[in-house]
């Protein structure tokens, strides 16, 4: 499955705008559905850390511990290509409306308790790196 950034970048390139799901809950504005977006470089850094440290066995959540909106992600994608954001909201398909998660955020306490204390890429910095150094150069690996 390709990332939201990948899809947004291609929508911008092909249409000049990005489509995001409209919210169908009164407690979330359009585009303000929240996810704990984590950059793959942080995931790799954590995997390497586990190889070098004797952390207790078990399942660990992995994220930044800070949920951000899809709108933030798309605006960061536009910023990385030096364009003003053009976001258009579309209805969420009815068959997923009652199952859609409006908020996800990793609980990072177990990883931190195991001794991991590195900082994560911010959403803006991670998106900028990915767009400028990979997507814009068609390096999709």
Secondary structure, 3 states (H helix, E strand, C coil): CCCHHHHHHHHHHHHCCEEEECCCCCCCCCCCCEECCCCHHHHHHHHHHHHHCCCCCCCCCCCCCCCEEHHHHHHHHHHHCCCCCCEEEECCCHHHHCCCCCECCCCCHHHHHCCCCCCCCCHHHHHHHHHHHHHCCCCCC
